[in-house]
Amino acid sequence: MAEKYKDVTIKGQEYRIGKFSAREGAFIIPKVAGILAPIFAPLLKGLDLKQVDKPEDINLKGIDIASILGPLANLKEDDFMYLQDKCLKVCQAKKPVGLIPVLNDNGSFSVAELEDDGMAVLTLMVHTLIHNLAGFFSGSPLAGLLSGIPVINSQS
């Protein structure tokens, strides 16, 4: 059974990342997979997935980084903001009073330190997507690739 939540620390602040609702996940996950497919395509070109047991079996040498990041550069701002809102709405910050939602109902930050820290917000988004996508690729070598994506957990 998949984890209901995942705890992470970003720049010294602890967060709890939850799952999308079944309805949201059914919409968001295929959309994100569609965005990620062109990113993974160069990694998987000419590869027989039946012969890949673990991510280390995929040769990452000679990969054109520009072709991997290109699809992200073409993401429309509205789509990005929608995805960011959905990701942050399943995140909570661990504070002395307990867990508090990262976003207020009106979309403003309830965690002051996120207001001016784009890298922390992006890191939270990446953790949320990986946590929610892992089950989608269950049983596939891509699941291992997702879990192997390094996510900045800066303490500075």
C-alpha positions in Angstrom: 0.0 0.0 0.0 1.3 3.5 -0.9 2.3 5.9 1.7 -0.4 8.4 2.6 2.1 11.1 3.3 5.8 11.9 3.2 7.8 14.1 5.6 10.6 16.2 4.2 12.8 19.0 5.5 13.5 22.0 3.2 15.9 24.7 4.5 15.4 23.6 8.1 11.6 23.6 7.9 9.7 20.3 8.2 6.8 19.7 5.8 4.3 16.9 5.4 3.3 16.1 1.9 0.0 14.4 1.3 -1.7 12.8 -1.7 -4.0 14.3 -4.2 -7.6 13.3 -3.9 -8.6 10.4 -6.2 -10.5 12.8 -8.5 -7.7 15.4 -8.6 -5.1 12.7 -9.0 -7.0 11.1 -11.9 -6.8 14.4 -13.7 -3.4 15.7 -12.6 -1.3 12.6 -12.8 -1.9 11.9 -16.5 -1.3 15.6 -17.3 2.0 15.5 -15.4 2.9 12.2 -17.1 2.2 13.9 -20.4 4.6 16.6 -19.5 7.2 14.2 -18.2 7.0 11.8 -21.2 9.0 14.0 -23.5 11.5 14.5 -20.7 12.0 10.7 -20.3 11.9 10.0 -24.0 15.6 10.8 -24.6 16.5 8.6 -21.6 14.5 5.7 -22.9 15.2 6.0 -26.7 16.1 2.6 -28.1 15.7 0.9 -24.7 13.9 -2.4 -24.2 12.0 -1.7 -20.9 11.6 -5.5 -20.5 15.3 -5.7 -19.9 15.5 -3.0 -17.4 15.2 -4.1 -13.8 16.4 -1.0 -12.0 17.2 2.6 -12.9 20.9 1.9 -12.9 20.3 -0.2 -16.0 19.5 3.0 -18.0 22.6 4.6 -19.5 22.5 8.4 -18.8 25.7 9.2 -20.6 25.4 11.4 -23.7 21.9 12.7 -22.8 21.0 16.1 -24.3 19.9 18.1 -21.2 18.3 20.7 -23.4 15.9 18.2 -24.9 15.0 16.9 -21.5 14.2 20.4 -20.1 12.6 21.8 -23.2 9.0 20.6 -22.4 9.2 22.4 -19.1 10.1 25.6 -20.7 7.0 25.4 -22.9 4.6 25.0 -19.9 2.1 27.9 -19.9 2.0 30.1 -16.8 -1.6 29.2 -16.1 -0.9 25.5 -16.3 2.2 25.9 -14.0 0.2 28.0 -11.4 -2.6 25.4 -11.5 -0.1 22.6 -10.9 1.7 24.6 -8.2 -1.6 25.4 -6.3 -2.7 21.7 -6.5 0.7 20.6 -5.2 0.9 23.1 -2.4 -2.6 22.4 -1.2 -1.6 18.9 -0.1 1.4 20.3 1.9 1.5 21.2 5.5 4.2 22.8 7.6 5.2 21.3 11.0 5.0 24.2 13.5 4.9 24.2 17.3 1.1 24.5 17.2 0.9 21.4 14.9 0.5 20.9 11.2 -0.7 23.9 9.3 -1.6 24.1 5.6 1.1 25.8 3.4 -1.6 27.7 1.5 -4.6 29.5 2.9 -8.0 29.0 1.3 -7.5 32.3 -0.7 -4.2 31.0 -2.2 -1.9 33.1 0.0 1.0 31.5 1.9 0.3 30.6 5.5 4.0 29.9 6.0 5.8 33.2 5.9 9.2 31.8 4.9 7.8 30.5 1.6 6.5 33.9 0.5 9.9 34.9 -0.8 11.6 31.6 -1.4 10.9 30.3 -4.9 13.5 27.5 -4.6 11.8 26.1 -1.5 8.4 26.3 -3.3 9.7 24.5 -6.3 11.4 21.8 -4.1 8.0 21.3 -2.3 6.3 20.9 -5.7 8.9 18.4 -6.9 8.5 16.3 -3.7 4.7 16.4 -4.1 4.8 15.3 -7.7 7.3 12.5 -7.0 5.3 11.3 -4.0 2.0 11.3 -6.0 3.5 9.9 -9.2 5.3 7.0 -7.6 2.2 4.8 -7.5 1.3 5.7 -11.1 4.5 4.1 -12.4 4.4 1.2 -9.9 6.1 -1.9 -11.4 7.9 0.1 -14.1 11.6 1.0 -14.3 10.3 4.6 -14.4 9.3 4.3 -10.8 12.9 3.9 -9.9 13.9 6.8 -12.1 11.4 9.0 -10.3 12.6 7.9 -6.9 16.2 8.5 -8.0 15.6 12.1 -9.1 17.7 14.2 -6.8 15.7 16.9 -5.0 17.5 19.8 -3.4 17.0 19.6 0.4 19.1 22.7 1.2 19.6 23.5 4.8 20.9 27.0 4.1 
